[in-house]
Amino acid sequence: MKIAIPLANGKLSLHFGHCESFAFIEVNPATKTIISRTDVPAPPHQPGFLPHWMSEQGVDLVITGGMGQRALGLFAQMGIKVLVGAPVDYPENLVQAYLNDTLQLGANVCDH
């Protein structure tokens, strides 16, 4: 399973579409372990581009602080699950919390 997390200054970026880079984290859900992490610069912002790009990267799940409704719909169409309202933290901490079923999600911080 591959999880994508938008980054700013090495931690989760609250604004998905305007982040510096993405952490792609490969996990084994059965053993609840992180296999690898790859950081990739974010492509230039283009509305509607990221869901297709992430699908091509093999992403299964996105953990983010906020995402607009249109993007949420596009990710759903691509079969990629999105968790919004995640706190600002290091990607490995967020992924491990997700794997352990302890990830605390708040409100979607995106208002469009």
C-alpha positions as CSV (number, residue, x, y, z in Angstrom):
1,M,0.0,0.0,0.0
2,K,1.3,3.5,-0.8
3,I,0.3,6.5,1.2
4,A,0.9,10.1,0.1
5,I,1.4,13.1,2.4
6,P,1.8,16.7,1.3
7,L,4.8,18.4,3.0
8,A,6.0,21.8,4.0
9,N,9.2,22.1,6.0
10,G,9.3,18.3,6.5
11,K,5.9,18.0,8.1
12,L,2.3,17.7,6.8
13,S,1.2,20.7,4.9
14,L,-2.3,21.9,5.7
15,H,-2.9,22.9,2.1
16,F,-2.7,19.9,-0.1
17,G,-2.6,21.6,-3.5
18,H,0.1,24.1,-2.6
19,C,2.7,22.0,-0.8
20,E,6.4,21.9,-1.4
21,S,6.7,18.1,-1.9
22,F,5.0,14.8,-1.2
23,A,6.2,11.9,0.9
24,F,5.3,8.6,-0.7
25,I,5.4,6.0,2.0
26,E,5.1,2.3,1.2
27,V,3.6,0.2,4.0
28,N,2.6,-3.3,4.9
29,P,-0.9,-3.0,6.4
30,A,-0.8,-6.6,7.6
31,T,2.3,-6.1,9.8
32,K,1.6,-2.4,10.4
33,T,5.1,-1.5,9.3
34,I,6.6,1.2,7.1
35,I,8.7,-0.3,4.2
36,S,10.1,2.8,2.6
37,R,9.7,6.6,2.1
38,T,10.4,8.6,-1.0
39,D,10.0,12.4,-1.1
40,V,9.0,13.9,-4.5
41,P,8.8,17.6,-5.4
42,A,5.3,18.7,-6.0
43,P,4.4,19.2,-9.6
44,P,3.3,22.8,-10.6
45,H,-0.2,23.5,-9.4
46,Q,-2.8,22.7,-12.0
47,P,-6.5,22.2,-11.0
48,G,-7.4,18.5,-11.4
49,F,-3.9,17.3,-12.1
50,L,-2.9,15.7,-8.8
51,P,-5.5,12.9,-8.6
52,H,-4.4,11.5,-12.0
53,W,-0.7,12.0,-11.2
54,M,-1.0,10.3,-7.8
55,S,-2.9,7.4,-9.4
56,E,0.0,7.0,-11.9
57,Q,2.4,6.9,-8.8
58,G,0.4,4.0,-7.4
59,V,-1.0,5.9,-4.4
60,D,-3.8,4.2,-2.5
61,L,-4.4,6.7,0.3
62,V,-3.8,10.5,0.9
63,I,-3.4,11.9,4.4
64,T,-3.8,15.7,4.5
65,G,-4.9,18.6,6.6
66,G,-7.3,20.0,4.0
67,M,-8.6,19.4,0.5
68,G,-11.2,21.1,-1.6
69,Q,-14.5,19.4,-2.5
70,R,-13.7,19.1,-6.2
71,A,-10.3,17.5,-5.5
72,L,-12.0,15.1,-3.0
73,G,-14.4,14.0,-5.8
74,L,-11.6,13.5,-8.3
75,F,-9.6,11.4,-5.9
76,A,-12.7,9.3,-5.2
77,Q,-13.2,8.8,-9.0
78,M,-9.5,7.5,-9.2
79,G,-10.2,5.1,-6.4
80,I,-7.8,6.9,-4.0
81,K,-9.0,7.2,-0.4
82,V,-8.4,10.6,1.3
83,L,-8.3,11.4,5.0
84,V,-8.6,15.1,5.8
85,G,-8.1,17.0,9.0
86,A,-4.8,15.4,9.9
87,P,-2.6,17.3,12.3
88,V,0.8,18.9,11.4
89,D,3.3,16.1,12.2
90,Y,6.1,14.1,10.6
91,P,4.9,11.7,7.8
92,E,6.1,8.6,9.6
93,N,4.2,9.5,12.7
94,L,1.0,10.1,10.8
95,V,1.3,6.8,8.8
96,Q,2.1,4.8,12.0
97,A,-0.9,6.3,13.7
98,Y,-3.0,5.4,10.7
99,L,-1.7,1.8,10.7
100,N,-2.4,1.6,14.4
101,D,-5.9,3.0,14.1
102,T,-5.0,5.9,16.3
103,L,-4.8,8.8,13.8
104,Q,-6.9,11.7,15.2
105,L,-8.6,13.7,12.4
106,G,-10.2,17.1,12.8
107,A,-12.0,19.4,10.5
108,N,-11.1,19.9,6.8
109,V,-9.0,23.1,6.8
110,C,-9.7,23.8,3.1
111,D,-12.7,26.0,2.4
112,H,-13.0,25.6,-1.4
